[in-house]
Amino acid sequence: MFKLLRELANFLTGLIEFALFSRFVLKLLGANPASDFVGWVYDTTQPLLQPFLFAFPTPSIRGGYILEFTTLFAIFAYAFVGYLIQEVLEIIDSRKISRR
């Protein structure tokens, strides 16, 4: 059971990190938000960034290129939370095995 939970947590963490990384790259390359795909990525990842908004400046470069430090920080924060979840599930699982 705990193996399944660890795999699910790992999958969800990977999915969140992939979505945020996609957003970071699209912003960095100045992708057009009017595009359906780009707009969808921005809309989907916006709630994931809510806890981190305004934590860091977002410098723009001529031509619409944006370096979102907030997104980078969110990627690391979600990776760390995913790691903690993995460790907690591992500890719980190892305690259940040792009790047998």
C-alpha positions, 0 to 999 in steps of 0.5 A: 500500500505504501509503495503505491502511495510513494509512486503516486506522490512521485508521479504527482510531484513529477507532473507538477515539476514538468508543468512548472518547468514548461511554464518557465521555458515558455515565459523565458522564450517569450511564447505568445499567451494568445496561443491555445497551448501556451494559454492553457499552460499558464492557466493550469500552472497559475494556481501552483504559483499562488503561494509564491507570488511576489516573492521574487522580482520578475525581470523582463528582457526586450522582446517579451522574454521573462525570467520568472524566479518565482517559477524556479523557486516553486519548482524547488519547493514542490520538489522538496515537499515531494521528497519530504512526502516520500521520506515520511511514507518510507519511515511509516512503511519501515515501521510497519514492517519492523512491527511484524 
